[in-house]
Amino acid sequence: MNQTGTIPVIRPRRLFQAVEQQLPGQNIEISMLMPSSGIGSLLTLESALVAALLKITSAENIFEFGTFHGSTTVMLAANSGTNARITSLDLPPQQITVDNPAELNLAEADQNDQFLRLMYRDRGPFCVSQARPELQQKIQLIARDSREFCPVNAGLAGSQDLVLVDGGHDFETEMNDSLKAFQLAKPDSVIIWHDYGSAIHTDVARCLQELAMDHQLVAIGSTMLCLCLQGRFARLGLADS
């Protein structure tokens, strides 16, 4: 049996307090699209916490595994600086084939992922195409299987201030994307995973518990977010007592 690490939990307010301390006495505004009524996107609290991390890190180089419809991609662009660059990767739509989509069981992990891929294939990152021009110009979309993506060959190794992992949820893909997230990240950086603690996508927790043997990870209570806070941001990961 593989050993796994313990992942402590912090309250959402820890990150909001960090922003308030960084910007004392200021109105702190964030921007996001109205949450989708469908599955597959961040919830409002989760989006607000990612926006808080953008402000804490002053992230200019941001990488996202899993573009989907692009609502999170647009949120990353809207809450980062004028010179920020968001690189978002997802499968080439032509590679996505789903048989009998009406028969998919969304309570089963692999079939849930198939349904999400089908939604992406049929509509694409429409939120990006509908975003304001000044946000679109900050975004670069890459249509590629993440298992074939190499941060070194792409010239992105060690370059990213913030990396969001929210692509395929099976163990192989989750571990692939996670290890490449560490390759992409700067020494002072934040890596964020979504769907930690999901009752359906349980491979995400299994992957992160393995990574926790070698990395300091923290989960955020009341969400499905898990973080690796590296370098000068590590202090934010102190577990709540």
Number of C-alpha atoms within 10 A of each C-alpha: 3 5 8 15 16 14 20 16 19 20 14 18 12 17 22 19 13 16 19 16 12 12 13 11 8 9 8 12 8 14 14 18 14 9 14 13 7 6 13 19 19 20 16 15 12 18 22 20 20 22 25 23 24 22 21 20 17 15 23 19 21 27 26 24 25 23 27 26 22 22 22 26 30 26 22 28 28 22 23 24 16 12 12 20 21 27 19 22 21 23 22 14 16 8 11 13 12 14 9 7 12 8 9 16 13 15 11 13 18 17 16 19 20 21 21 18 23 18 16 23 20 10 12 19 20 13 20 24 14 12 19 12 10 11 23 18 15 21 20 14 16 17 14 14 17 20 14 8 16 14 17 12 8 8 10 16 17 17 18 26 22 27 29 25 23 23 26 25 25 17 17 14 18 25 21 16 25 23 12 21 26 19 17 26 24 21 16 16 25 28 26 22 24 21 22 23 17 15 12 16 21 16 22 24 23 19 21 25 20 16 20 18 14 10 15 18 25 23 23 22 14 12 20 17 23 25 22 23 23 21 12 12 16 15 10 16 21 15 15 9 5
